[in-house]
């Protein structure tokens, strides 16, 4: 017998309440029953997004929703800013380039957040910049960007602020309206505790003005068609029905716990994880001032094979964490504490990490990690 | 207590075996466990598609896979043929137009199949035509097109044949390779007996030659990225994991029954439905020579409110069939006999139709429909 524990930055574990409804008989999408479900989902997403704007649901992964943002807001040869502080920031640039949109890239050292002032400076160089593409939580590096500060800057210009909140939404604070985020995209398999397969996108009034004139070609991800359909409580194409049914279940759980409590839970889990890592003599990869509450990136200690560490935890013990991506492959490992995760999941994960590191010859006092977690969790009650 | 019966042309009912695995704990997609599942799914799809070509899986509805076909094969201003024999044929034209591709439309009267000779003629007018976009089963009209004949014609030219087999694949015969179909697209919620949320696309060698030079902008649906990933048993973006796990379950069921038996079951159910409809004095909408085996379209008899008929069957009796779409709204109703449907589902559906029509004042001998079904099912044993 071996139990499996999933502590990856997407997919995140499914609550049994969500798993169960996935097995319900399918219903047809052009029926009053489904309209009721879709309406509930749309309203629920507004709560999670902290917005009064419409939130649209695509049958796609989060990247599909990112592409929707680009093709609906821009025209070829438009100039935009993309913030690259990791793999997912780079994705904005890649999508824009695919559509021949001119990107002004702000490069940020991996492991650090973007300095909002750099965005202000870049915006000043060209008043024709249409959009600023950013990332809430750069899961490749564990960084959270200061979207609130960026929002204040972009608000003063004609550009719209687009936030990839695929990682983070529903787990850490993102006030779409209050922070002036014009377009926020997300996905189902992170803070929303669902299987992957749904992409979300919220659209402000300022963004709609751009959408009306944008002429990137688009069909499946066309927001104008999506809006016409949503106004009739419909979707332009067959929606991913079972995932939307499950979405309502997860939103119900989110409402019950309350966003503020959820954010607090993630804050405490992140703090505990970081402290435990440091107590074990390990080094955090992410700069402390911008370490996200959804994933903790840790440097692989000298003499340890990082890929083997992740593999052993997963294949021998059933505890799945993530390795490094792109240039960080083998150099870091990442522990996600996002979604349907509470303190005992972190205990299991750090306990397993201790065991495997110990076996691999890393020198530290066994039990330090879990003890540190217990201390933090005693001081900051979640349960 | 009321049971629900779904006889719509997508979504189709889920087998309990499939529903059950939807509730399994989620696993991470970049693991050997998921690679095994993805490999099994890819091989299984080749069986269902009857192809040796790669079949790619998108997290999208079928329309997403249609868009993938267009943007990967074509460049703006390319000339292509689209066959419009109903709503889904029109969709090809719409997608092409969105990407500024020049469409030569072959208009077919709704309820009839395209004459393959018209495609031959149109192809002769311009040797630069890049692709012919067709529909296997036009669910809006109940028509099945003669893809085999079209394949023989297109094969002799430089154009590729693209088949929308969203409705029909895994239920009626489509020999991708033997019939020279270069690109076949499908979706999960029809013959494959899954919830909606997966789009499939198979690609022939001839099609790859076009893909290499096509320059429609694309990112999420880019097949070159998908191919690079698939060669490493991976996907470019987070896949719809739970649906792919369920896909393997449904393919297992399809393999167990065997494609030929499945096609026969659908043939018998369609024949029985058509005979029952005629026995009740109702008129079939679709020309008999091209009536599909997956959905039967019936003219709403004079004096009967077609929308009310569908609504009453669904809301009072729990039997969901489909009304007419676009110009056929209120004029026809459609009974799907596709996927996880067997003879007693048809019995229930026709019994309900009889009851509701009787109540609405339609004159016919009560019981004729179900009796006719029994006769056909006695003569042609499925169970």
Interface residues (C-beta under 8 A of the other chain):
Chain A: X4 X6 X8 X10 X11 X12 X13 X14 X19 X20 X22 X23 X24 X25 X26 X27 X28 X29 X31 X32 X58 X59 X60 X61 X62 X63 X64 X67 X76 X94 X95 X98 X99 X100 X187 X189 X195 X196 X197 X216 X217 X218 X219 X220 X221 X222 X236 X237 X238 X239 X240 X241 X242 X243 X314 X315 X320 X322
Chain B: X4 X6 X8 X10 X11 X12 X13 X14 X19 X20 X22 X23 X24 X25 X26 X27 X28 X29 X31 X32 X58 X59 X60 X61 X62 X63 X64 X67 X76 X94 X95 X98 X99 X100 X187 X189 X195 X196 X197 X216 X217 X218 X219 X220 X221 X222 X237 X238 X239 X240 X241 X242 X243 X314 X315 X320 X322
